[in-house]
Amino acid sequence: MICMLDISKEEADSIFARLVSNMNHEIEFDGKRHTLSISLGAVHSSERKTTKELFECADQVLYHVKQKGKNQYLLEEYNDVL
């Protein structure tokens, strides 16, 4: 879980796009080639929410991302998810 305070949705979107791009590469481990990838589900809220509310909402978004496939992210507004 990553919490970013006082950040715009555009800034968060840029960070997540770079994370997904930078994590997508091959490594060799134990003599075998493996492809690394990352899937991220995130929420942005301009209103005060509890950690539990944000986490549960982000978990729902992550579930949708994983249904679409690997190596993706989705950043949604908190109120759009519920």
DRENDO-1510 file (C-alpha; in Angstrom, 1 decimal, always signed):
<recs>
REC; n; res; u; v; w
REC; 1; MET; +0.0; +0.0; +0.0 .
REC; 2; ILE; +1.3; +3.4; -0.9 .
REC; 3; CYS; -0.2; +6.6; +0.5 .
REC; 4; MET; +0.5; +9.9; -1.2 .
REC; 5; LEU; -0.7; +13.0; +0.5 .
REC; 6; ASP; -1.2; +16.3; -1.3 .
REC; 7; ILE; -0.8; +15.0; -4.8 .
REC; 8; SER; -2.9; +15.6; -7.8 .
REC; 9; LYS; -4.5; +12.8; -9.8 .
REC; 10; GLU; -2.3; +13.8; -12.7 .
REC; 11; GLU; +0.9; +13.5; -10.7 .
REC; 12; ALA; -0.2; +10.1; -9.3 .
REC; 13; ASP; -1.1; +8.9; -12.8 .
REC; 14; SER; +2.4; +9.8; -14.0 .
REC; 15; ILE; +4.0; +8.0; -11.1 .
REC; 16; PHE; +2.0; +4.9; -11.7 .
REC; 17; ALA; +2.6; +4.9; -15.4 .
REC; 18; ARG; +6.4; +5.0; -14.8 .
REC; 19; LEU; +6.2; +2.2; -12.2 .
REC; 20; VAL; +4.4; -0.1; -14.6 .
REC; 21; SER; +6.8; +0.7; -17.4 .
REC; 22; ASN; +9.9; +0.3; -15.2 .
REC; 23; MET; +8.8; -3.0; -13.7 .
REC; 24; ASN; +8.2; -4.6; -17.0 .
REC; 25; HIS; +11.4; -6.4; -17.8 .
REC; 26; GLU; +13.0; -9.8; -17.8 .
REC; 27; ILE; +15.4; -11.1; -15.2 .
REC; 28; GLU; +17.4; -14.3; -14.8 .
REC; 29; PHE; +16.9; -16.2; -11.6 .
REC; 30; ASP; +18.1; -19.7; -10.7 .
REC; 31; GLY; +19.1; -20.2; -14.3 .
REC; 32; LYS; +15.7; -19.4; -15.7 .
REC; 33; ARG; +14.3; -16.2; -17.5 .
REC; 34; HIS; +11.4; -14.6; -15.8 .
REC; 35; THR; +9.3; -11.6; -16.8 .
REC; 36; LEU; +8.5; -9.1; -14.1 .
REC; 37; SER; +5.3; -7.1; -14.2 .
REC; 38; ILE; +3.2; -5.1; -11.8 .
REC; 39; SER; -0.5; -4.4; -11.6 .
REC; 40; LEU; -1.7; -1.4; -9.6 .
REC; 41; GLY; -5.2; -0.3; -8.4 .
REC; 42; ALA; -5.4; +3.1; -6.9 .
REC; 43; VAL; -7.9; +5.7; -5.8 .
REC; 44; HIS; -7.7; +9.4; -5.5 .
REC; 45; SER; -9.9; +11.4; -3.1 .
REC; 46; SER; -10.0; +15.1; -2.5 .
REC; 47; GLU; -12.2; +14.4; +0.6 .
REC; 48; ARG; -10.9; +13.0; +3.9 .
REC; 49; LYS; -11.3; +9.2; +4.0 .
REC; 50; THR; -10.2; +6.6; +6.5 .
REC; 51; THR; -7.3; +4.3; +5.6 .
REC; 52; LYS; -9.8; +1.4; +5.7 .
REC; 53; GLU; -12.1; +3.1; +3.2 .
REC; 54; LEU; -9.3; +4.0; +0.8 .
REC; 55; PHE; -7.7; +0.5; +1.1 .
REC; 56; GLU; -11.0; -1.3; +0.4 .
REC; 57; CYS; -11.8; +1.0; -2.6 .
REC; 58; ALA; -8.2; +0.5; -4.0 .
REC; 59; ASP; -8.6; -3.2; -3.6 .
REC; 60; GLN; -11.8; -3.1; -5.8 .
REC; 61; VAL; -9.9; -1.2; -8.4 .
REC; 62; LEU; -7.0; -3.6; -8.3 .
REC; 63; TYR; -9.5; -6.5; -8.8 .
REC; 64; HIS; -10.7; -4.8; -12.0 .
REC; 65; VAL; -7.1; -4.3; -13.2 .
REC; 66; LYS; -6.3; -7.9; -12.7 .
REC; 67; GLN; -9.3; -9.0; -14.7 .
REC; 68; LYS; -8.0; -7.0; -17.7 .
REC; 69; GLY; -4.6; -8.6; -17.6 .
REC; 70; LYS; -1.1; -8.1; -16.3 .
REC; 71; ASN; +1.2; -5.1; -16.3 .
REC; 72; GLN; -1.5; -2.4; -16.0 .
REC; 73; TYR; -2.7; +0.2; -13.6 .
REC; 74; LEU; -6.0; +2.0; -13.0 .
REC; 75; LEU; -6.4; +5.2; -11.0 .
REC; 76; GLU; -10.0; +6.0; -10.2 .
REC; 77; GLU; -11.7; +8.7; -8.2 .
REC; 78; TYR; -13.0; +7.4; -4.9 .
REC; 79; ASN; -16.6; +8.4; -5.5 .
REC; 80; ASP; -16.6; +6.8; -9.0 .
REC; 81; VAL; -15.8; +3.4; -7.6 .
REC; 82; LEU; -18.6; +3.1; -5.1 .
</recs>
